[in-house]
């Protein structure tokens, strides 16, 4: 269902790692891991070493991206991650 999606953008210094519609995103926040679903409160947070996990609308399976830290913003159902 289109109304359930959020947009995930993961950007590294070398370019776009992932950009697409997902139903959930797990992030390794420096104060603890957390999951973002649709209509999450606006947030800016730092990320630590770990994995971003996400589930695309089509696949229904979780995929992961290994990261070594960065910054994430969540606003209006868009999750933007800038990696170190």
Buried (B, 14 or more C-beta within 10 A) or exposed (E): EEEBBBBBBBBBEEEEBBEEBBBBBBBBBEEEEBEBEEEBEEBEBEBBEBBBBBBBBEEEEEEEBEBEEBEBBBEEBEBBBBBE
